[in-house]
Amino acid sequence: MTNNTPARYRHYKGGIYELVCEATREADLVPVIVYRAHNGTVWVRDKAVFFETIDVDGKPVQRFAPIAE
């Protein structure tokens, strides 16, 4: 991650999440993103999935869109 990487992201369903760090899953060495929900719950998602573009109602959207600080 770089200092230019936004710390907060909006999930396409509306939730706001703070990116905590990038890590590597030990079992298969896949890069993952560790992120925290507003309520404090910590989640881990494959980096490729976190930053992917998905189809919502026929339109491409980012799964997690950066929020300008």
N, CA, C and O atoms as a Tripos MOL2 file, in Angstrom:
@<TRIPOS>MOLECULE
protein
  276   275    69     0     0
PROTEIN
NO_CHARGES

@<TRIPOS>ATOM
      1 N           0.8500   -1.1620    0.0000 N.3       1 MET1
      2 CA          0.0000    0.0000    0.0000 C.3       1 MET1
      3 C           0.9030    1.2350    0.0000 C.2       1 MET1
      4 O           2.0440    1.1760    0.4570 O.2       1 MET1
      5 N           0.4030    2.3080   -0.4960 N.am      2 THR2
      6 CA          1.1740    3.5390   -0.5320 C.3       2 THR2
      7 C           0.4790    4.5980    0.3000 C.2       2 THR2
      8 O          -0.6730    4.4350    0.7020 O.2       2 THR2
      9 N           1.1870    5.6760    0.5510 N.am      3 ASN3
     10 CA          0.5830    6.7860    1.2840 C.3       3 ASN3
     11 C          -0.5390    7.4370    0.4940 C.2       3 ASN3
     12 O          -1.3680    8.1440    1.0680 O.2       3 ASN3
     13 N          -0.5810    7.2080   -0.8210 N.am      4 ASN4
     14 CA         -1.6320    7.7760   -1.6610 C.3       4 ASN4
     15 C          -2.8840    6.9120   -1.7020 C.2       4 ASN4
     16 O          -3.8930    7.3220   -2.2770 O.2       4 ASN4
     17 N          -2.8410    5.7280   -1.1050 N.am      5 THR5
     18 CA         -3.9980    4.8420   -1.1050 C.3       5 THR5
     19 C          -5.0440    5.3860   -0.1350 C.2       5 THR5
     20 O          -4.7420    5.5860    1.0420 O.2       5 THR5
     21 N          -6.2630    5.6270   -0.6040 N.am      6 PRO6
     22 CA         -7.3030    6.1360    0.2990 C.3       6 PRO6
     23 C          -7.5310    5.1770    1.4580 C.2       6 PRO6
     24 O          -7.4520    3.9590    1.2970 O.2       6 PRO6
     25 N          -7.8130    5.7360    2.6170 N.am      7 ALA7
     26 CA         -8.0170    4.9200    3.8060 C.3       7 ALA7
     27 C          -9.4640    4.4480    3.9300 C.2       7 ALA7
     28 O          -9.7360    3.4620    4.6150 O.2       7 ALA7
     29 N         -10.3950    5.1440    3.2730 N.am      8 ARG8
     30 CA        -11.8040    4.7770    3.4090 C.3       8 ARG8
     31 C         -12.4060    4.4760    2.0500 C.2       8 ARG8
     32 O         -12.0960    5.1110    1.0420 O.2       8 ARG8
     33 N         -13.2860    3.4730    2.0670 N.am      9 TYR9
     34 CA        -13.9390    3.0260    0.8360 C.3       9 TYR9
     35 C         -15.4230    2.8380    1.1040 C.2       9 TYR9
     36 O         -15.8240    2.4850    2.2130 O.2       9 TYR9
     37 N         -16.2360    3.0760    0.0760 N.am     10 ARG10
     38 CA        -17.6750    2.8250    0.1580 C.3      10 ARG10
     39 C         -17.9710    1.5620   -0.6350 C.2      10 ARG10
     40 O         -17.6490    1.4720   -1.8190 O.2      10 ARG10
     41 N         -18.5880    0.5830    0.0280 N.am     11 HIS11
     42 CA        -19.0100   -0.6460   -0.6360 C.3      11 HIS11
     43 C         -20.1780   -0.3130   -1.5560 C.2      11 HIS11
     44 O         -20.9460    0.6060   -1.2750 O.2      11 HIS11
     45 N         -20.3160   -1.0420   -2.6360 N.am     12 TYR12
     46 CA        -21.3800   -0.7200   -3.6010 C.3      12 TYR12
     47 C         -22.7720   -0.8130   -2.9870 C.2      12 TYR12
     48 O         -23.7220   -0.2550   -3.5350 O.2      12 TYR12
     49 N         -22.9100   -1.5050   -1.8610 N.am     13 LYS13
     50 CA        -24.2040   -1.5680   -1.1770 C.3      13 LYS13
     51 C         -24.3750   -0.4360   -0.1680 C.2      13 LYS13
     52 O         -25.4270   -0.3080    0.4590 O.2      13 LYS13
     53 N         -23.3150    0.4020   -0.0120 N.am     14 GLY14
     54 CA        -23.4570    1.6060    0.8010 C.3      14 GLY14
     55 C         -22.6130    1.6980    2.0570 C.2      14 GLY14
     56 O         -22.4100    2.8010    2.5650 O.2      14 GLY14
     57 N         -22.1150    0.5920    2.5760 N.am     15 GLY15
     58 CA        -21.3230    0.6400    3.8020 C.3      15 GLY15
     59 C         -19.9940    1.3500    3.6120 C.2      15 GLY15
     60 O         -19.4280    1.3580    2.5190 O.2      15 GLY15
     61 N         -19.5000    1.9540    4.7030 N.am     16 ILE16
     62 CA        -18.2100    2.6350    4.6930 C.3      16 ILE16
     63 C         -17.2130    1.7590    5.4500 C.2      16 ILE16
     64 O         -17.5060    1.2570    6.5340 O.2      16 ILE16
     65 N         -16.0320    1.5870    4.8580 N.am     17 TYR17
     66 CA        -15.0110    0.7220    5.4350 C.3      17 TYR17
     67 C         -13.6580    1.4090    5.4210 C.2      17 TYR17
     68 O         -13.3350    2.1580    4.4990 O.2      17 TYR17
     69 N         -12.8720    1.1460    6.4540 N.am     18 GLU18
     70 CA        -11.5100    1.6650    6.5470 C.3      18 GLU18
     71 C         -10.5410    0.5660    6.1400 C.2      18 GLU18
     72 O         -10.5840   -0.5360    6.6870 O.2      18 GLU18
     73 N          -9.6770    0.8560    5.1920 N.am     19 LEU19
     74 CA         -8.6540   -0.0910    4.7960 C.3      19 LEU19
     75 C          -7.5960   -0.0910    5.8890 C.2      19 LEU19
     76 O          -7.0090    0.9480    6.1900 O.2      19 LEU19
     77 N          -7.3500   -1.2580    6.4840 N.am     20 VAL20
     78 CA         -6.3890   -1.3720    7.5780 C.3      20 VAL20
     79 C          -5.0000   -1.6490    7.0310 C.2      20 VAL20
     80 O          -4.0460   -0.9440    7.3610 O.2      20 VAL20
     81 N          -4.8820   -2.6850    6.1860 N.am     21 CYS21
     82 CA         -3.5820   -3.0240    5.6090 C.3      21 CYS21
     83 C          -3.7570   -4.0590    4.5090 C.2      21 CYS21
     84 O          -4.8210   -4.6550    4.3430 O.2      21 CYS21
     85 N          -2.6780   -4.2500    3.7700 N.am     22 GLU22
     86 CA         -2.5980   -5.3500    2.8150 C.3      22 GLU22
     87 C          -1.7590   -6.4290    3.4770 C.2      22 GLU22
     88 O          -0.7690   -6.1300    4.1440 O.2      22 GLU22
     89 N          -2.1520   -7.6780    3.2960 N.am     23 ALA23
     90 CA         -1.4360   -8.8000    3.9000 C.3      23 ALA23
     91 C          -1.3520   -9.9320    2.8810 C.2      23 ALA23
     92 O          -1.8330   -9.8080    1.7550 O.2      23 ALA23
     93 N          -0.7380  -11.0260    3.2890 N.am     24 THR24
     94 CA         -0.6330  -12.2080    2.4390 C.3      24 THR24
     95 C          -1.2160  -13.3920    3.1910 C.2      24 THR24
     96 O          -0.8210  -13.6690    4.3230 O.2      24 THR24
     97 N          -2.1570  -14.0930    2.5620 N.am     25 ARG25
     98 CA         -2.7370  -15.2850    3.1700 C.3      25 ARG25
     99 C          -1.6860  -16.3840    3.1410 C.2      25 ARG25
    100 O          -1.1740  -16.7210    2.0730 O.2      25 ARG25
    101 N          -1.3620  -16.9370    4.2790 N.am     26 GLU26
    102 CA         -0.2790  -17.9080    4.4180 C.3      26 GLU26
    103 C          -0.5010  -19.1660    3.5980 C.2      26 GLU26
    104 O           0.4450  -19.6920    3.0110 O.2      26 GLU26
    105 N          -1.7130  -19.6510    3.5450 N.am     27 ALA27
    106 CA         -1.9920  -20.9420    2.9050 C.3      27 ALA27
    107 C          -1.6580  -20.9710    1.4220 C.2      27 ALA27
    108 O          -1.1930  -21.9890    0.9080 O.2      27 ALA27
    109 N          -1.8950  -19.8500    0.7260 N.am     28 ASP28
    110 CA         -1.6930  -19.8580   -0.7270 C.3      28 ASP28
    111 C          -0.9660  -18.6200   -1.2540 C.2      28 ASP28
    112 O          -0.8370  -18.4340   -2.4650 O.2      28 ASP28
    113 N          -0.4950  -17.7770   -0.3360 N.am     29 LEU29
    114 CA          0.2760  -16.5700   -0.6660 C.3      29 LEU29
    115 C          -0.5010  -15.5490   -1.5020 C.2      29 LEU29
    116 O           0.0950  -14.7350   -2.2060 O.2      29 LEU29
    117 N          -1.8200  -15.5980   -1.4210 N.am     30 VAL30
    118 CA         -2.6680  -14.6440   -2.1410 C.3      30 VAL30
    119 C          -2.7000  -13.3210   -1.3630 C.2      30 VAL30
    120 O          -2.9110  -13.3270   -0.1500 O.2      30 VAL30
    121 N          -2.4930  -12.1860   -2.0480 N.am     31 PRO31
    122 CA         -2.6200  -10.8830   -1.3840 C.3      31 PRO31
    123 C          -4.0670  -10.6500   -0.9490 C.2      31 PRO31
    124 O          -5.0060  -10.9160   -1.6990 O.2      31 PRO31
    125 N          -4.2270  -10.1510    0.2680 N.am     32 VAL32
    126 CA         -5.5550   -9.8610    0.8040 C.3      32 VAL32
    127 C          -5.5780   -8.4440    1.3530 C.2      32 VAL32
    128 O          -4.5390   -7.8550    1.6540 O.2      32 VAL32
    129 N          -6.7770   -7.9160    1.4760 N.am     33 ILE33
    130 CA         -6.9990   -6.6090    2.0840 C.3      33 ILE33
    131 C          -7.7010   -6.8370    3.4180 C.2      33 ILE33
    132 O          -8.7020   -7.5500    3.4910 O.2      33 ILE33
    133 N          -7.1690   -6.2290    4.4610 N.am     34 VAL34
    134 CA         -7.7860   -6.2600    5.7850 C.3      34 VAL34
    135 C          -8.4930   -4.9150    5.9480 C.2      34 VAL34
    136 O          -7.8780   -3.8590    5.7960 O.2      34 VAL34
    137 N          -9.7820   -4.9620    6.2570 N.am     35 TYR35
    138 CA        -10.5470   -3.7200    6.3610 C.3      35 TYR35
    139 C         -11.5430   -3.8080    7.4990 C.2      35 TYR35
    140 O         -11.9400   -4.8980    7.9130 O.2      35 TYR35
    141 N         -11.9480   -2.6310    8.0070 N.am     36 ARG36
    142 CA        -12.7920   -2.5580    9.1990 C.3      36 ARG36
    143 C         -14.0770   -1.8110    8.8810 C.2      36 ARG36
    144 O         -14.0650   -0.7460    8.2640 O.2      36 ARG36
    145 N         -15.1850   -2.3970    9.3180 N.am     37 ALA37
    146 CA        -16.4940   -1.7560    9.1740 C.3      37 ALA37
    147 C         -16.6530   -0.6710   10.2390 C.2      37 ALA37
    148 O         -15.9070   -0.6300   11.2180 O.2      37 ALA37
    149 N         -17.6290    0.2000   10.0330 N.am     38 HIS38
    150 CA        -17.9140    1.2850   10.9750 C.3      38 HIS38
    151 C         -18.1930    0.7520   12.3760 C.2      38 HIS38
    152 O         -17.8710    1.4130   13.3630 O.2      38 HIS38
    153 N         -18.7910   -0.4400   12.4740 N.am     39 ASN39
    154 CA        -19.1290   -1.0180   13.7800 C.3      39 ASN39
    155 C         -17.9520   -1.7370   14.4360 C.2      39 ASN39
    156 O         -18.1000   -2.3010   15.5200 O.2      39 ASN39
    157 N         -16.7760   -1.7220   13.7850 N.am     40 GLY40
    158 CA        -15.5810   -2.3310   14.3580 C.3      40 GLY40
    159 C         -15.2700   -3.7320   13.8710 C.2      40 GLY40
    160 O         -14.1880   -4.2490   14.1460 O.2      40 GLY40
    161 N         -16.1910   -4.3600   13.1540 N.am     41 THR41
    162 CA        -15.9530   -5.7000   12.6280 C.3      41 THR41
    163 C         -14.8210   -5.6540   11.6070 C.2      41 THR41
    164 O         -14.8160   -4.8080   10.7120 O.2      41 THR41
    165 N         -13.8610   -6.5720   11.7470 N.am     42 VAL42
    166 CA        -12.7240   -6.6330   10.8290 C.3      42 VAL42
    167 C         -12.9680   -7.7420    9.8200 C.2      42 VAL42
    168 O         -13.3860   -8.8430   10.1780 O.2      42 VAL42
    169 N         -12.7040   -7.4390    8.5520 N.am     43 TRP43
    170 CA        -12.9240   -8.3640    7.4490 C.3      43 TRP43
    171 C         -11.6450   -8.5350    6.6460 C.2      43 TRP43
    172 O         -10.7610   -7.6800    6.6800 O.2      43 TRP43
    173 N         -11.5540   -9.6400    5.9250 N.am     44 VAL44
    174 CA        -10.4470   -9.9000    5.0050 C.3      44 VAL44
    175 C         -11.0520  -10.3510    3.6810 C.2      44 VAL44
    176 O         -11.9610  -11.1810    3.6460 O.2      44 VAL44
    177 N         -10.5300   -9.7880    2.5910 N.am     45 ARG45
    178 CA        -11.0210  -10.1490    1.2560 C.3      45 ARG45
    179 C          -9.8220  -10.1910    0.3210 C.2      45 ARG45
    180 O          -8.8970   -9.3910    0.4590 O.2      45 ARG45
    181 N          -9.8340  -11.1210   -0.6330 N.am     46 ASP46
    182 CA         -8.7660  -11.1520   -1.6290 C.3      46 ASP46
    183 C          -8.6260   -9.7710   -2.2590 C.2      46 ASP46
    184 O          -9.6260   -9.1270   -2.5780 O.2      46 ASP46
    185 N          -7.3930   -9.3180   -2.4380 N.am     47 LYS47
    186 CA         -7.1400   -7.9930   -3.0120 C.3      47 LYS47
    187 C          -7.7990   -7.8530   -4.3770 C.2      47 LYS47
    188 O          -8.3980   -6.8190   -4.6730 O.2      47 LYS47
    189 N          -7.6930   -8.8820   -5.2110 N.am     48 ALA48
    190 CA         -8.2800   -8.8220   -6.5540 C.3      48 ALA48
    191 C          -9.7920   -8.6340   -6.4830 C.2      48 ALA48
    192 O         -10.3670   -7.9320   -7.3150 O.2      48 ALA48
    193 N         -10.4360   -9.2480   -5.5060 N.am     49 VAL49
    194 CA        -11.8900   -9.1280   -5.3530 C.3      49 VAL49
    195 C         -12.2470   -7.7590   -4.7670 C.2      49 VAL49
    196 O         -13.2090   -7.1280   -5.2030 O.2      49 VAL49
    197 N         -11.4760   -7.3030   -3.7860 N.am     50 PHE50
    198 CA        -11.7350   -5.9960   -3.1640 C.3      50 PHE50
    199 C         -11.7490   -4.8860   -4.2090 C.2      50 PHE50
    200 O         -12.6230   -4.0190   -4.1880 O.2      50 PHE50
    201 N         -10.7800   -4.9130   -5.1220 N.am     51 PHE51
    202 CA        -10.6380   -3.8340   -6.0980 C.3      51 PHE51
    203 C         -11.3100   -4.1180   -7.4430 C.2      51 PHE51
    204 O         -11.1490   -3.3400   -8.3830 O.2      51 PHE51
    205 N         -12.0560   -5.2140   -7.5500 N.am     52 GLU52
    206 CA        -12.6480   -5.5420   -8.8460 C.3      52 GLU52
    207 C         -13.8550   -4.6690   -9.1760 C.2      52 GLU52
    208 O         -14.4720   -4.0620   -8.3020 O.2      52 GLU52
    209 N         -14.1650   -4.6310  -10.4610 N.am     53 THR53
    210 CA        -15.3760   -3.9860  -10.9600 C.3      53 THR53
    211 C         -16.4200   -5.0740  -11.1520 C.2      53 THR53
    212 O         -16.1400   -6.1210  -11.7370 O.2      53 THR53
    213 N         -17.6260   -4.8180  -10.6540 N.am     54 ILE54
    214 CA        -18.7020   -5.8000  -10.7590 C.3      54 ILE54
    215 C         -19.8670   -5.1920  -11.5350 C.2      54 ILE54
    216 O         -19.9090   -3.9840  -11.7680 O.2      54 ILE54
    217 N         -20.8000   -6.0330  -11.9280 N.am     55 ASP55
    218 CA        -21.9820   -5.6050  -12.6680 C.3      55 ASP55
    219 C         -23.1470   -5.4580  -11.6930 C.2      55 ASP55
    220 O         -23.5180   -6.4180  -11.0190 O.2      55 ASP55
    221 N         -23.7190   -4.2660  -11.6180 N.am     56 VAL56
    222 CA        -24.8850   -4.0080  -10.7710 C.3      56 VAL56
    223 C         -25.9600   -3.3800  -11.6490 C.2      56 VAL56
    224 O         -25.7930   -2.2720  -12.1590 O.2      56 VAL56
    225 N         -27.0520   -4.0920  -11.8150 N.am     57 ASP57
    226 CA        -28.1590   -3.6200  -12.6610 C.3      57 ASP57
    227 C         -27.6850   -3.2510  -14.0630 C.2      57 ASP57
    228 O         -28.1340   -2.2630  -14.6440 O.2      57 ASP57
    229 N         -26.7720   -4.0600  -14.5950 N.am     58 GLY58
    230 CA        -26.2910   -3.8520  -15.9530 C.3      58 GLY58
    231 C         -25.2180   -2.7900  -16.1100 C.2      58 GLY58
    232 O         -24.8140   -2.4760  -17.2290 O.2      58 GLY58
    233 N         -24.7490   -2.2270  -14.9890 N.am     59 LYS59
    234 CA        -23.7240   -1.1810  -15.0490 C.3      59 LYS59
    235 C         -22.4830   -1.6220  -14.2780 C.2      59 LYS59
    236 O         -22.5980   -2.2340  -13.2160 O.2      59 LYS59
    237 N         -21.2970   -1.3140  -14.8060 N.am     60 PRO60
    238 CA        -20.0740   -1.6540  -14.0770 C.3      60 PRO60
    239 C         -19.8430   -0.6690  -12.9240 C.2      60 PRO60
    240 O         -19.8880    0.5460  -13.1170 O.2      60 PRO60
    241 N         -19.5960   -1.2030  -11.7360 N.am     61 VAL61
    242 CA        -19.2730   -0.3800  -10.5640 C.3      61 VAL61
    243 C         -18.1320   -1.0370   -9.8070 C.2      61 VAL61
    244 O         -17.9450   -2.2520   -9.8710 O.2      61 VAL61
    245 N         -17.3750   -0.2240   -9.0910 N.am     62 GLN62
    246 CA        -16.3280   -0.7690   -8.2440 C.3      62 GLN62
    247 C         -16.9780   -1.3960   -7.0200 C.2      62 GLN62
    248 O         -17.8980   -0.8260   -6.4340 O.2      62 GLN62
    249 N         -16.4930   -2.5770   -6.6370 N.am     63 ARG63
    250 CA        -17.0210   -3.2140   -5.4230 C.3      63 ARG63
    251 C         -16.8100   -2.2800   -4.2270 C.2      63 ARG63
    252 O         -17.7250   -2.0670   -3.4310 O.2      63 ARG63
    253 N         -15.6110   -1.7310   -4.1090 N.am     64 PHE64
    254 CA        -15.2840   -0.7390   -3.0850 C.3      64 PHE64
    255 C         -14.7270    0.4890   -3.7930 C.2      64 PHE64
    256 O         -13.6860    0.4070   -4.4450 O.2      64 PHE64
    257 N         -15.4000    1.6120   -3.6740 N.am     65 ALA65
    258 CA        -14.9580    2.8520   -4.3170 C.3      65 ALA65
    259 C         -14.2640    3.7350   -3.2850 C.2      65 ALA65
    260 O         -14.7750    3.9060   -2.1780 O.2      65 ALA65
    261 N         -13.1100    4.2950   -3.6310 N.am     66 PRO66
    262 CA        -12.4110    5.1660   -2.6880 C.3      66 PRO66
    263 C         -13.2330    6.4090   -2.3660 C.2      66 PRO66
    264 O         -13.9430    6.9430   -3.2180 O.2      66 PRO66
    265 N         -13.1210    6.8550   -1.1270 N.am     67 ILE67
    266 CA        -13.7840    8.0750   -0.6710 C.3      67 ILE67
    267 C         -12.7010    9.1350   -0.5110 C.2      67 ILE67
    268 O         -11.7240    8.9220    0.2070 O.2      67 ILE67
    269 N         -12.8690   10.2610   -1.1690 N.am     68 ALA68
    270 CA        -11.8920   11.3500   -1.0610 C.3      68 ALA68
    271 C         -11.8790   11.8820    0.3660 C.2      68 ALA68
    272 O         -12.9260   12.1130    0.9720 O.2      68 ALA68
    273 N         -10.6950   12.0670    0.8780 N.am     69 GLU69
    274 CA        -10.5460   12.5970    2.2490 C.3      69 GLU69
    275 C         -10.4930   14.0960    2.2270 C.2      69 GLU69
    276 O         -10.3700   14.7250    3.2780 O.2      69 GLU69
@<TRIPOS>BOND
     1     1     2 1
     2     2     3 1
     3     3     4 2
     4     3     5 am
     5     5     6 1
     6     6     7 1
     7     7     8 2
     8     7     9 am
     9     9    10 1
    10    10    11 1
    11    11    12 2
    12    11    13 am
    13    13    14 1
    14    14    15 1
    15    15    16 2
    16    15    17 am
    17    17    18 1
    18    18    19 1
    19    19    20 2
    20    19    21 am
    21    21    22 1
    22    22    23 1
    23    23    24 2
    24    23    25 am
    25    25    26 1
    26    26    27 1
    27    27    28 2
    28    27    29 am
    29    29    30 1
    30    30    31 1
    31    31    32 2
    32    31    33 am
    33    33    34 1
    34    34    35 1
    35    35    36 2
    36    35    37 am
    37    37    38 1
    38    38    39 1
    39    39    40 2
    40    39    41 am
    41    41    42 1
    42    42    43 1
    43    43    44 2
    44    43    45 am
    45    45    46 1
    46    46    47 1
    47    47    48 2
    48    47    49 am
    49    49    50 1
    50    50    51 1
    51    51    52 2
    52    51    53 am
    53    53    54 1
    54    54    55 1
    55    55    56 2
    56    55    57 am
    57    57    58 1
    58    58    59 1
    59    59    60 2
    60    59    61 am
    61    61    62 1
    62    62    63 1
    63    63    64 2
    64    63    65 am
    65    65    66 1
    66    66    67 1
    67    67    68 2
    68    67    69 am
    69    69    70 1
    70    70    71 1
    71    71    72 2
    72    71    73 am
    73    73    74 1
    74    74    75 1
    75    75    76 2
    76    75    77 am
    77    77    78 1
    78    78    79 1
    79    79    80 2
    80    79    81 am
    81    81    82 1
    82    82    83 1
    83    83    84 2
    84    83    85 am
    85    85    86 1
    86    86    87 1
    87    87    88 2
    88    87    89 am
    89    89    90 1
    90    90    91 1
    91    91    92 2
    92    91    93 am
    93    93    94 1
    94    94    95 1
    95    95    96 2
    96    95    97 am
    97    97    98 1
    98    98    99 1
    99    99   100 2
   100    99   101 am
   101   101   102 1
   102   102   103 1
   103   103   104 2
   104   103   105 am
   105   105   106 1
   106   106   107 1
   107   107   108 2
   108   107   109 am
   109   109   110 1
   110   110   111 1
   111   111   112 2
   112   111   113 am
   113   113   114 1
   114   114   115 1
   115   115   116 2
   116   115   117 am
   117   117   118 1
   118   118   119 1
   119   119   120 2
   120   119   121 am
   121   121   122 1
   122   122   123 1
   123   123   124 2
   124   123   125 am
   125   125   126 1
   126   126   127 1
   127   127   128 2
   128   127   129 am
   129   129   130 1
   130   130   131 1
   131   131   132 2
   132   131   133 am
   133   133   134 1
   134   134   135 1
   135   135   136 2
   136   135   137 am
   137   137   138 1
   138   138   139 1
   139   139   140 2
   140   139   141 am
   141   141   142 1
   142   142   143 1
   143   143   144 2
   144   143   145 am
   145   145   146 1
   146   146   147 1
   147   147   148 2
   148   147   149 am
   149   149   150 1
   150   150   151 1
   151   151   152 2
   152   151   153 am
   153   153   154 1
   154   154   155 1
   155   155   156 2
   156   155   157 am
   157   157   158 1
   158   158   159 1
   159   159   160 2
   160   159   161 am
   161   161   162 1
   162   162   163 1
   163   163   164 2
   164   163   165 am
   165   165   166 1
   166   166   167 1
   167   167   168 2
   168   167   169 am
   169   169   170 1
   170   170   171 1
   171   171   172 2
   172   171   173 am
   173   173   174 1
   174   174   175 1
   175   175   176 2
   176   175   177 am
   177   177   178 1
   178   178   179 1
   179   179   180 2
   180   179   181 am
   181   181   182 1
   182   182   183 1
   183   183   184 2
   184   183   185 am
   185   185   186 1
   186   186   187 1
   187   187   188 2
   188   187   189 am
   189   189   190 1
   190   190   191 1
   191   191   192 2
   192   191   193 am
   193   193   194 1
   194   194   195 1
   195   195   196 2
   196   195   197 am
   197   197   198 1
   198   198   199 1
   199   199   200 2
   200   199   201 am
   201   201   202 1
   202   202   203 1
   203   203   204 2
   204   203   205 am
   205   205   206 1
   206   206   207 1
   207   207   208 2
   208   207   209 am
   209   209   210 1
   210   210   211 1
   211   211   212 2
   212   211   213 am
   213   213   214 1
   214   214   215 1
   215   215   216 2
   216   215   217 am
   217   217   218 1
   218   218   219 1
   219   219   220 2
   220   219   221 am
   221   221   222 1
   222   222   223 1
   223   223   224 2
   224   223   225 am
   225   225   226 1
   226   226   227 1
   227   227   228 2
   228   227   229 am
   229   229   230 1
   230   230   231 1
   231   231   232 2
   232   231   233 am
   233   233   234 1
   234   234   235 1
   235   235   236 2
   236   235   237 am
   237   237   238 1
   238   238   239 1
   239   239   240 2
   240   239   241 am
   241   241   242 1
   242   242   243 1
   243   243   244 2
   244   243   245 am
   245   245   246 1
   246   246   247 1
   247   247   248 2
   248   247   249 am
   249   249   250 1
   250   250   251 1
   251   251   252 2
   252   251   253 am
   253   253   254 1
   254   254   255 1
   255   255   256 2
   256   255   257 am
   257   257   258 1
   258   258   259 1
   259   259   260 2
   260   259   261 am
   261   261   262 1
   262   262   263 1
   263   263   264 2
   264   263   265 am
   265   265   266 1
   266   266   267 1
   267   267   268 2
   268   267   269 am
   269   269   270 1
   270   270   271 1
   271   271   272 2
   272   271   273 am
   273   273   274 1
   274   274   275 1
   275   275   276 2
@<TRIPOS>SUBSTRUCTURE
     1 MET1         2 RESIDUE 1 A MET
     2 THR2         6 RESIDUE 1 A THR
     3 ASN3        10 RESIDUE 1 A ASN
     4 ASN4        14 RESIDUE 1 A ASN
     5 THR5        18 RESIDUE 1 A THR
     6 PRO6        22 RESIDUE 1 A PRO
     7 ALA7        26 RESIDUE 1 A ALA
     8 ARG8        30 RESIDUE 1 A ARG
     9 TYR9        34 RESIDUE 1 A TYR
    10 ARG10       38 RESIDUE 1 A ARG
    11 HIS11       42 RESIDUE 1 A HIS
    12 TYR12       46 RESIDUE 1 A TYR
    13 LYS13       50 RESIDUE 1 A LYS
    14 GLY14       54 RESIDUE 1 A GLY
    15 GLY15       58 RESIDUE 1 A GLY
    16 ILE16       62 RESIDUE 1 A ILE
    17 TYR17       66 RESIDUE 1 A TYR
    18 GLU18       70 RESIDUE 1 A GLU
    19 LEU19       74 RESIDUE 1 A LEU
    20 VAL20       78 RESIDUE 1 A VAL
    21 CYS21       82 RESIDUE 1 A CYS
    22 GLU22       86 RESIDUE 1 A GLU
    23 ALA23       90 RESIDUE 1 A ALA
    24 THR24       94 RESIDUE 1 A THR
    25 ARG25       98 RESIDUE 1 A ARG
    26 GLU26      102 RESIDUE 1 A GLU
    27 ALA27      106 RESIDUE 1 A ALA
    28 ASP28      110 RESIDUE 1 A ASP
    29 LEU29      114 RESIDUE 1 A LEU
    30 VAL30      118 RESIDUE 1 A VAL
    31 PRO31      122 RESIDUE 1 A PRO
    32 VAL32      126 RESIDUE 1 A VAL
    33 ILE33      130 RESIDUE 1 A ILE
    34 VAL34      134 RESIDUE 1 A VAL
    35 TYR35      138 RESIDUE 1 A TYR
    36 ARG36      142 RESIDUE 1 A ARG
    37 ALA37      146 RESIDUE 1 A ALA
    38 HIS38      150 RESIDUE 1 A HIS
    39 ASN39      154 RESIDUE 1 A ASN
    40 GLY40      158 RESIDUE 1 A GLY
    41 THR41      162 RESIDUE 1 A THR
    42 VAL42      166 RESIDUE 1 A VAL
    43 TRP43      170 RESIDUE 1 A TRP
    44 VAL44      174 RESIDUE 1 A VAL
    45 ARG45      178 RESIDUE 1 A ARG
    46 ASP46      182 RESIDUE 1 A ASP
    47 LYS47      186 RESIDUE 1 A LYS
    48 ALA48      190 RESIDUE 1 A ALA
    49 VAL49      194 RESIDUE 1 A VAL
    50 PHE50      198 RESIDUE 1 A PHE
    51 PHE51      202 RESIDUE 1 A PHE
    52 GLU52      206 RESIDUE 1 A GLU
    53 THR53      210 RESIDUE 1 A THR
    54 ILE54      214 RESIDUE 1 A ILE
    55 ASP55      218 RESIDUE 1 A ASP
    56 VAL56      222 RESIDUE 1 A VAL
    57 ASP57      226 RESIDUE 1 A ASP
    58 GLY58      230 RESIDUE 1 A GLY
    59 LYS59      234 RESIDUE 1 A LYS
    60 PRO60      238 RESIDUE 1 A PRO
    61 VAL61      242 RESIDUE 1 A VAL
    62 GLN62      246 RESIDUE 1 A GLN
    63 ARG63      250 RESIDUE 1 A ARG
    64 PHE64      254 RESIDUE 1 A PHE
    65 ALA65      258 RESIDUE 1 A ALA
    66 PRO66      262 RESIDUE 1 A PRO
    67 ILE67      266 RESIDUE 1 A ILE
    68 ALA68      270 RESIDUE 1 A ALA
    69 GLU69      274 RESIDUE 1 A GLU
